[in-house]
Amino acid sequence: MKLTILTCATLCLNCAVALSDELEINGTNISRDVTCNSNDIGVYGAQNTVHIKGKCKTLTVHGAGHKVVFEDAYTLDISGADNQVSDGSAATVTIAVTGNIVDISLNSAKNNAKLDVSGDKNTAKVALKSRASIEMSGSNNLVEWTKPDNIPDPDTSIYGADNRVQMTMAK
């Protein structure tokens, strides 16, 4: 009986580890090119430069001074200071803490795409490719968005102080 319980516990632990697999890039001044195949990628530490090809389930950028270029992620979570994230498309984006600069497309095939910006002095330039909502809190944050004529203006909620959401002309 004890052996059966131990075996089941070991199998359950292995399943939990397999389900939470994330390719982790963690350190300082790392330069790396990676391919994402519907898995999760996390960039942690400081001043890493990462180029990601393919489609990620979740892309997490946490730390300071990272430069991340990616193609596609369902969820993009950015927190920390002075990170630069660009070139990709995501359905759900969260930007938090301070000084992050994000230049991406916001696109969801199923539901409204969502952008949530909080903290201080974050900047997001967003090309809307589907219906979207933008929520902003904190202070001194800026979201500039563009869209084609067939996409409605985003639903916006703005809280905090000196935050701005504005439409800009497409490039």
C-alpha positions in Angstrom: 0.0 0.0 0.0 2.8 2.5 0.9 4.6 1.7 -2.4 1.4 2.4 -4.4 0.9 5.7 -2.7 4.5 6.7 -3.2 4.3 5.7 -6.9 1.1 7.7 -7.4 2.6 10.7 -5.7 5.7 10.5 -7.9 3.6 10.2 -11.0 1.5 13.2 -10.0 4.6 15.3 -9.3 6.0 14.4 -12.7 2.7 15.4 -14.3 2.8 18.8 -12.5 6.3 19.5 -13.6 5.5 18.6 -17.2 2.5 20.8 -17.3 4.4 23.8 -16.0 7.4 23.6 -18.4 8.7 27.0 -19.3 11.8 27.8 -21.3 13.5 30.1 -18.9 16.2 32.7 -19.8 17.5 34.0 -16.5 20.6 36.0 -15.9 22.4 39.2 -16.9 23.5 40.3 -20.4 22.5 37.0 -22.1 21.9 37.2 -25.9 19.7 34.3 -27.2 17.6 33.3 -30.2 14.9 30.8 -29.4 11.9 29.2 -31.1 8.6 28.9 -29.4 6.3 26.0 -30.2 3.1 26.9 -28.3 5.0 26.7 -25.0 5.8 29.3 -22.4 8.9 31.4 -22.3 10.1 33.5 -19.4 12.8 36.2 -19.6 14.1 37.1 -16.2 17.1 39.0 -14.8 18.5 42.1 -16.3 19.7 43.4 -19.7 19.1 40.3 -21.7 18.5 40.4 -25.5 16.2 37.7 -26.8 14.7 37.1 -30.2 11.8 34.6 -30.3 10.4 33.0 -33.4 7.1 31.1 -33.5 4.0 31.2 -31.4 4.1 31.2 -27.6 1.3 30.4 -25.2 2.7 32.8 -22.6 5.7 35.2 -22.9 6.8 36.6 -19.6 9.3 39.5 -19.4 10.3 40.3 -15.8 13.3 42.3 -14.6 15.1 45.3 -16.0 16.5 46.5 -19.2 15.6 43.5 -21.4 15.2 43.8 -25.2 12.8 41.2 -26.5 11.6 40.8 -30.1 9.0 38.1 -30.7 6.5 36.9 -33.3 3.4 35.8 -31.5 2.1 35.0 -28.0 -1.4 34.5 -26.7 -0.5 36.2 -23.4 2.3 38.7 -22.9 3.2 39.7 -19.4 5.8 42.5 -18.9 6.8 43.7 -15.4 9.9 45.5 -14.2 11.8 48.5 -15.3 12.9 49.8 -18.7 12.2 46.7 -20.7 11.7 47.0 -24.5 9.3 44.5 -26.2 8.5 44.7 -29.9 7.4 43.4 -33.2 5.0 40.7 -32.1 1.3 40.1 -31.8 -0.6 39.1 -28.6 -4.2 38.7 -27.5 -3.8 39.6 -23.8 -1.1 42.1 -22.7 -0.2 43.3 -19.2 2.5 46.0 -18.7 3.4 46.9 -15.1 5.9 48.8 -13.0 7.9 51.6 -14.8 9.6 52.8 -18.0 8.7 49.8 -20.2 8.4 50.5 -23.9 6.2 48.1 -25.9 5.5 48.2 -29.7 3.2 45.4 -30.8 0.0 44.3 -32.5 -3.1 43.4 -30.3 -5.1 40.7 -31.9 -7.6 38.0 -30.7 -9.4 35.6 -33.0 -11.9 34.5 -30.2 -12.7 37.4 -27.9 -11.7 41.0 -27.4 -8.0 41.6 -27.2 -7.0 43.2 -23.9 -4.3 45.6 -22.9 -3.8 46.4 -19.2 -1.2 49.1 -18.3 -0.3 50.0 -14.7 2.6 51.6 -12.9 4.4 54.7 -14.0 5.9 56.0 -17.2 5.1 53.0 -19.4 4.6 53.5 -23.1 2.7 51.2 -25.5 2.3 51.6 -29.2 -0.3 49.2 -30.3 -1.7 48.3 -33.7 -5.2 47.0 -33.2 -6.0 44.0 -35.4 -9.3 43.0 -33.7 -11.9 44.4 -31.2 -10.0 45.4 -28.1 -10.2 46.9 -24.6 -7.6 49.1 -23.0 -7.4 49.6 -19.2 -4.9 51.9 -17.6 -4.0 52.8 -14.1 -1.1 54.4 -12.3 0.5 57.6 -13.5 2.2 59.1 -16.5 1.5 56.1 -18.8 0.9 56.5 -22.5 -0.9 54.2 -25.0 -0.9 55.2 -28.7 -3.0 53.0 -30.9 -3.8 52.6 -34.6 -6.4 50.5 -36.4 -7.8 49.8 -39.8 -11.2 51.2 -40.7 -13.0 47.9 -40.2 -12.0 47.6 -36.5 -14.0 49.6 -33.9 -12.3 52.0 -31.6 -11.2 50.2 -28.4 -13.2 50.3 -25.2 -11.1 52.3 -22.7 -11.0 52.7 -18.9 -8.5 55.1 -17.5 -7.7 55.6 -13.8 -4.9 57.3 -11.9 -3.1 60.5 -12.8 -1.8 61.9 -16.0 -2.4 58.8 -18.1 -3.2 59.2 -21.8 -4.7 56.9 -24.5 -4.7 58.3 -28.0 -5.2 57.3 -31.6 -2.3 58.0 -33.9 -2.0 57.8 -37.7 -0.9 54.4 -39.0 2.7 54.1 -40.2 
